[in-house]
Amino acid sequence: MTSAAVADRAVVEVRGLTKAYRRRGSPPLVAVDRVDLTVRRGEVYGFLGPNGAGKTTTLRMLLGLVRPTGGTASVLGNAPGSRAALEATGAMIEGPAFLPYLSGTANLRVVARYAGVDASRVAPALESVGLAERGDDRYASYSLGMKQRLGVAAALLKDPVLVVLDEPTNGLDPAGMREMRTLVRGLAGRGHTVVLSSHLLGEVQEICDRVAVIDHGRVVLESSVEEMRGGSELVVRATPSDVARDTVAALRGVEDVRLRDGVLAVRVPEAQTADVTSALVGAGVAVTEVRRSERQLEDVFLELTGGPATGGGDRDA
């Protein structure tokens, strides 16, 4: 695809985006360091990284809530925070905040009034997140999952082109997380472009089309989920394992061999599976298992960042 074609489809374009905070008597704290990323129209784009990596700060800059120190950003062809950009953007940053004594419907009417949105948009927004039957209940009676969904409903009041969600499943139980994943995929199915931040590898792997991995303020990789995972791996149990590793590593077409706890993980085209088995048998290695396994996003994350994504929300500076 040409750069022009990508630009035509881009909803968000970020180049060299940087945010540094001054600290008295200390060097500046660089929260976001020369970030580049592109969000294409109609996709679910995951912003993946551990706590403090810079995800929330980046989203705030895209919404005009934080002024960048350097770099450029474009949201729907406009400056972040501009009226044109905000009119076509809905967002939930750092969890929803509503008046507890009002109903879900009444809360959305308040939001609509301040956003300059007709009150007729409230009912469709509640319907889109599965809260139509609970709209008249007080917000204080809502479960955490319902509160999160109401936050998404508020983001949808303007029927936005772009929906920005900061850790939308944070604090939810497994059932609530499943509901939120279904909701996000449904938004994309209805033509919205979704950008979400997350520290949950499984969540990103299940619902995102493309992912940017951010660590210590820097994007270390931007790719589709499938490209990041790099296809399937061949799992081999064989004895002695060190001989098996050296035998497989010498084969043509083998891209990578890792030995972990006596098990080989081999990146090799599926068509060469029989070649691997034959080579091991020919080397006098006892083979007890050969199977294909999908490489998980967690493996890629560990390789890129040197550590796991941890629990809790990303509330960086």
Secondary structure, DSSP 8 states (H G I E B T S, - for coil): --HHHHHHHEEEEEEEEEEEEEETTEEEEEEEEEEEEEEETT-EEEEE--TTSSHHHHHHHHTTSS--SEEEEEETTB-TT-HHHHHTEEEE-SS----TTSBHHHHHHHHHHHHT--GGGHHHHHHHTT-GGGTTSBGGG--HHHHHHHHHHHHTTT--SEEEEESTTTT--HHHHHHHHHHHHHHHHTT-EEEEEES-HHHHHHH-SEEEEEETTEEEEEEEHHHHHTSEEEEEEEESHHHHHHHHHTSTT--EEEEETTEEEEE--GGGHHHHHHHHHHTT-EEEEEEEEE--HHHHHHHHHSS---SS-----
